[in-house]
Structure formats: C-alpha cells, structure tokens
Amino acid sequence: MTCIEADDCLGRDGKHRLVGSIVNFIVLDTAFWLLGIMFFMCTLCYIPIVSYWLSVEAWSLSHVQGILLHPFAHNGFGHFFCNASLFIPLSAILWICGVDLDTYLVVLGISTVGSGLASFFLNAPGKCAVGASGTINGLFGYRLVFGFVSWSPLALISSLVCGVLFAAGVLKGLVPRLFSGISWQAHVGGLIGGVLTGIYWA
C-alpha cells in the first residue's frame, strides 16, 4: 500500500488558502471589533459627541457619514455584546464555506450602506440609529439566499444552519414596534442589501 503525504492529499495551494482564510478572518474580525470598542470607549469617557457623530440621523445632511460609520457605535455593553455574539459566528460560517476576503468586505459594505440608507430615509426626521445589527442582518441574508440560489450541497447546508441558529434573532428585529428602541428600518435595509448581494453572487 502506498502512503501519500498530507501535502499531496490536500495540495499546497489548498493548505495556503485555508491558512490564509483563517488569518484573514481573525485579523478582520479583530480589527472590526477593536474599532468598535475604541469608539464605544470614547462614549463611555463622557464624549457623547463621538457616538452622535457616528450615528445615522434621519434626514440630516450633517450626518451622512453615519450611513457608513453607524456600526461602530453602540448604546451600551449589552448592545455591543449582543451584536458581537451574532457577528462573529456568522462571519465564521461565511469563512468556513469559502467566502474570500473581497466578497466578505463587499457583503459588509453593501449591508452597512443598505442599513444606513434605510435608517436615513425611513426613520422619523431627527431620529438617530447606531449599531451593527443591520450589517449582521445583511450577513444573514447573504448566507441564507446564496445557499438556496446556488444550490450547492455545502452552501445549502450552511444556509439551513444559519436559518436554524439565527432566524429568530433576526426576524424579531424586522417587526415594527415589537421592541421599543430598535430601528427595524436599519434591520430591513441591511437584510435587503445582503439578500441582493447573495442573489448577484450566486
């Protein structure tokens, strides 16, 4: 019986891609949440103008930067860790399923912009929104739709896993007035951005 070395079975390129994916995932998530913690700590240090500047204020042209930056501000540790507990596992599922860094960043960007635009145009004038939950809904929407549209076994399984694990948490944030203080508009906008990206990529 002939023995085959591990390099021959997996392939050197495959091993390099796997290691690269793991490194990219760790670096990207670490950088994202370190930035979030940094901005949140500024808020804790009695600099509310930082959180306000990062927020999306509906129909306010002085707050258009919040369309991109609102995921980096949160309304407290509970809000932050609730989002982190969803963001990290969803990101891990995407990486495990072979989503590369470029695609991941595109999904994050489109979901964030979709969330920000929905907050800006659909909220009552003057209402501010912060948090990464809209972006998280986008990641969920991308993974869910991509699996069913592409119809590959691994993608389909991962979509079903996402649906089982995260559907309840995502859906409750899409219902208007179900929970006070939650911007369902941001959640819907992020979800639409992720779904459209998933359909396009599939």
Protein Blocks (a to p, Z undefined) as FASTA:
>chain_A
ZZddfklmnopklmmmmmmmmmmmmmmmmmmmmmmmmmmmmmmnopaklmmmmpccehia
klmmmmmmmmmpccbjklmmmmmmmmmmmmmmmmmnopafklmmmmmmmmmmmmmmmmmm
mmcehiacedjklmmmmmmmmmmmmmmmnopaklmmmmmmmmmmmmmmmmmmmpghkbgh
iafklmmmmmmmmmmmmmmmZZ
